[in-house]
Amino acid sequence: MSNHADPTIPLNMPATPRKVNRWRKWRPYLIIAPAFLLTIGIMYPFLTAVWYSFTNYSLTRPTFEFIAFKNYRIILQDPSFWNAVSVTVRYALGAVAVEMLLGLGIALLLNQEHWLAKALRYVLIFPLMISPVIGTLIWKLMMSPSVGILNYYLSKIGIKDFPWAASQKTAMMSVVLVDVWIFTPFVGLLLLAGLRSLPRAPYEAATLDGGSAWFTFKTLTLPMLMPYMMVCLMFRLIDSLKMFDIIYAMTGGGPGDSLMNFSLQAYFNGFLYLNLAYGLAYMIILWLIVYIISQVLSAYWGKAQKRAVGQ
Amino acid sequence: MKGRRIIGLGLALIMLVLAGCSGSTVTKTDPAKDTKQAPAAAATGEFDWKRESGKSIHVLLNKHPYAEWVIKNLPQFESMTGIKVTYEVIPEQNYFDKVTVSLSSGSGTVDAFMTGAYQVWQYAPPGYMQPLEDFINNKSLTSPDWDFNDFYPNIMGALRWSLKAGEAVGTGHQWAIPMAFETNVLMYRKDLFEKHNIKVPKTMPELYETAKKLNNIDGSGIAGIAVRGSRNWGTIHPGYMTTFANYGAKDFNDKLEFTGGSDKGVAMTDLWAKMIKEAGPKAWSQYTWYEAGSDFGAGKAAMLLDADILGYFQDVEGGSPLAGQNKIAWAPPPVPEGHSGQVGANLWIWSLAMNSKSTKKDATWLFMQWATSKEIDLQGALQAGTVDPARKSVWENADFKKKLATKPGYYETFQTIINGVTIHFTPQPKFFETTTEWAATLQDIVGGKDTKQAMADLTKKINSMMDQAGLKK
C-alpha cells in the first residue's frame, strides 16, 4: 500500500525490497555530490583567505599570529584605501554607464532586418574574443603620445600631444575607454538576444493603434528588456569593481595613485610587498561590497522580471 | 527553508574553523635560530671538484643573458664535478614571485637561486638564505683558484648585511655571490653632440640645460633625455637614486625616519622633474627599463640616464638601429654644482644565493663558485657580453679592454666611479613599499604637484608605514 505514495511505481508492483529503498533514500545526495564538492573547492580557499586576513601572515615571516581585526582597522584608517574606493567606484560607474547606453543603442540598431545589420552582428563580438590584457596592450600602443596612431590623427584636427594614460587627468578615461571597447559587445549581444526574444504581439498592437517609435520603446521595449539589462548590469558592475588586467597592463596603477583600485592594492600588498594578510583584507572588503551590490541588483532583477510579464 | 539556512551556515563555520586549523600548522620555529640544523661547510680534506659527485641540485634562474651563459656552460660543470644540475628559467616579471613561494614554503626543493641585493633585505631576515662565509673560508670546499679578493670589495660588500634595519650594507653575513652588475651612468649620442658642438654635461643643472637644448632639436621630435618613470621601485633605483646620492641626500636617518624631503632631496627632485617635463619622453610615466633603452637605441632620445649595460646592449650587433655605428658614448652621472670628490652611483647586482633549507649545500656551493669563477666571468664578458663583470681580473684583461675600446667612454667612466659604487638605499625590509610610493610621488610631481609639498606628504606616509611595521627607532 505504501507504493501508492510514489507515482513512479506501478500500482500492481509487489512491496519494494529494502535494498532498493536504501538506494532511493541516498539518490538525491549522490546527485548533488559533484556540485557539493565544487562548492567545497570554492569555499575552502575563500574561507582560508578570510582566516588569513585575521592574521599577520606575511611571506617574509616564517610564523604568524592571529591579530583579529587589526588589518581592517589599519586599512580603514589608510588614505590609500579611501583612494582605492574612489578609483574603483569611478571606474565602475563610468565604464558601466557608457557600456549600458552604447550596448543598448547597438542592440537596437542591429535588431533590424537590414543586410548591414545582419553582417555586423558577427563583427560585433570581435573585441570580446581578445583577452583584456592583449586588448589593453594594443590600445596602449595606439595611445602612445609619441608613436601612437590616435595622436597622429588628433594632431590633424588641432589637438596636439594628448597624454592619454600618461597623465593623472586623462588616465581614468583612457582605461575606461579600453574597458568600453572590450565589453560593450557583451552588453550589446545580451540585449540583442533579449530584443529578439521579445513577443511580437504587443508591438503589432501598438503599430495598429498608431504608437510612435519612442512610445513603443518607452512602454514596451524598455520594461520587457529590463530583466536582460539587469543581468548585464550585474555582470558588468561586478566585473568592473574587481578590474585588474586593464589597469595593470596600461599603467600599473599610475600615474601617481590615480588608478590604484582595490584589486591593484591587493596585488601590490600581497605579492610585491609580501604582506599577504593585508592584501587579503583588501580582497575581503571588495568581496563584501560586491556581495551587497549583487544582492540589491538581484532583488531589482526579480522585480523587473515580474514587471516585464505585466505583474 | 530556515533549517537549510542553518545547516548551510553551520557547514560554512565548520569549514572556516578547519581552514584556520590547517593554517596554524605553518612552522612555529624560526629557522634563523634553528640550532638543530647540521653546521654548514663542515667538510674537511683537500679540495676536490668531484667530492659531491652523484648529487643533483635544482637552481632557479631569471631570464637574463647572465643566466643564459651559465646554462650554456653547464655541461662543463657537470663533467667536471659529476653533479647533475636541473634549472628553471623564469621571466623577470614573475621570477621573484616564484622565488618567494619556493623559499617561504621551506621545502628545500630549490638549492640555489639568482637574486638582487634588495631581495636580500626581504629573504634574509626570515632565515630563508644561507650565510656563505663558512663556505668561502673553508679551503676544503673552495677552490684555491676562486680568489675571493679578485672581486671588487664594494660589490661583494653590497651583498653583506647585518640584518639590522637601518644599517648600511657591507657588514654582517655574506648572503650572495655576484654574477655581474650594473652601475648607473649617463649615455649620450656622440654624433649629435659633435654635430651641434655640445659639451658633455657634468652637473645636474648642466644636464637639464643640455636635455632642453637637445629636445626636439632640428624638429626631429627627439626627446632630450630618456629615464624610467613607471609606478615601480625600478624608477627610483637607477638614475634618480644615483643623482640623489651624489647630491649628498639620504633616504633615511639612523632613526629610520624618511629624510628624502630634505632641502637637498627637494632641490634634486625638483630639477629632475623639471627635466622630465621639459625634455623627457611624452609617455614617461609608463616607461620601464625597456622603453627607456629602446627609445635611446631607436634614436628617439638623445641621452639616457640608466644602467651602463642598457646602453651597451643597444650597441651590440642587432641590439638597436644605432648598433655598431660609434654613436653611443658613456660619461659619469651628474653631480650638484660645486661638487668635489668621488662621483658615486647606485647599482644592481645579479647574484647567486643558497637556500638555507637546501639538503645539498656543499654541492650547491661547488656550483655557485664555478658559476662565478674567473674563467666563466672572463669568457662570459668576452663572448656573451655579460657585463659588468664583478672581478678586477676581467677588467684588467687585455682582450676585454680591447672589446670595450669600441664603446667610447665605457671603461673610463667605470674606472672613474667604481670606488663610489654601492647600494645607496638604507636597507630595511619595507624597501619595495617605500620605494614604490616614492615612484608614485615622483609621478605626482611630474604631473604638476609642488615638489616640497609632495615630498612632505611622502615623508608622512613612509614614516607611518615604518611606525606600523615597528621599524621606527
Contacts between the chains, C-beta under 8 A, distances in Angstrom:
chain1	res1	chain2	res2	distance
A	40	B	15	7.3
A	43	B	12	6.9
A	43	B	15	5.7
A	44	B	15	6.4
A	44	B	19	6.3
A	47	B	12	7.2
A	47	B	15	5.2
A	47	B	16	4.7
A	47	B	19	4.4
A	48	B	19	4.2
A	48	B	22	7.5
A	48	B	23	6.8
A	50	B	16	6.7
A	50	B	19	7.7
A	51	B	16	6.5
A	51	B	19	5.0
A	51	B	20	4.4
A	51	B	23	5.8
A	52	B	23	6.5
A	55	B	23	7.3
A	57	B	23	7.5
A	59	B	100	5.2
A	59	B	101	7.6
A	59	B	104	4.6
A	60	B	104	7.8
A	60	B	122	5.1
A	60	B	123	7.4
A	60	B	125	6.8
A	60	B	126	5.3
A	60	B	429	6.3
A	61	B	126	5.5
A	62	B	26	7.7
A	62	B	27	5.9
A	62	B	29	7.8
A	62	B	30	5.8
A	62	B	31	5.8
A	62	B	104	7.6
A	62	B	106	7.4
A	62	B	126	4.9
A	62	B	127	6.3
A	63	B	26	6.7
A	63	B	27	6.7
A	63	B	28	5.4
A	63	B	29	7.8
A	63	B	30	6.9
A	64	B	23	7.9
A	64	B	26	6.7
A	74	B	468	6.4
A	79	B	461	7.9
A	140	B	286	7.4
A	144	B	283	5.6
A	145	B	282	3.6
A	145	B	283	4.9
A	146	B	221	7.6
A	146	B	223	7.7
A	146	B	281	6.6
A	146	B	282	4.9
A	146	B	283	6.3
A	146	B	300	6.8
A	161	B	282	6.3
A	163	B	282	7.2
A	163	B	283	7.9
A	164	B	283	8.0
A	165	B	283	7.9
A	165	B	285	8.0
A	165	B	286	6.6
A	166	B	282	6.6
A	166	B	283	4.5
A	166	B	284	6.7
A	166	B	285	5.0
A	166	B	286	5.9
A	167	B	285	7.5
A	167	B	447	6.3
A	168	B	443	7.7
A	168	B	444	7.2
A	168	B	447	4.6
A	168	B	448	8.0
A	169	B	447	8.0
A	250	B	286	7.8
A	251	B	230	7.6
A	251	B	231	6.7
A	251	B	285	6.9
A	251	B	286	5.9
A	252	B	230	5.7
A	252	B	231	4.9
A	252	B	232	6.3
A	253	B	231	5.1
A	253	B	440	7.8
A	254	B	230	6.5
A	254	B	231	3.2
A	254	B	285	5.5
A	254	B	286	7.7
A	254	B	439	7.8
A	254	B	440	6.4
A	254	B	443	5.2
A	255	B	231	6.9
A	255	B	285	4.0
A	255	B	440	8.0
A	255	B	443	4.1
A	255	B	444	7.4
A	255	B	446	7.7
A	255	B	447	5.7
A	256	B	231	7.6
A	256	B	440	5.2
A	256	B	441	7.6
A	256	B	443	4.6
A	256	B	444	4.1
A	256	B	447	6.1
A	257	B	440	5.6
A	257	B	444	7.9
A	268	B	436	7.0
A	271	B	97	6.1
A	272	B	432	5.5
A	272	B	433	7.9
A	272	B	436	7.0
A	273	B	430	7.4
A	273	B	432	5.6
A	273	B	433	4.6
A	274	B	100	6.3
A	274	B	122	6.6
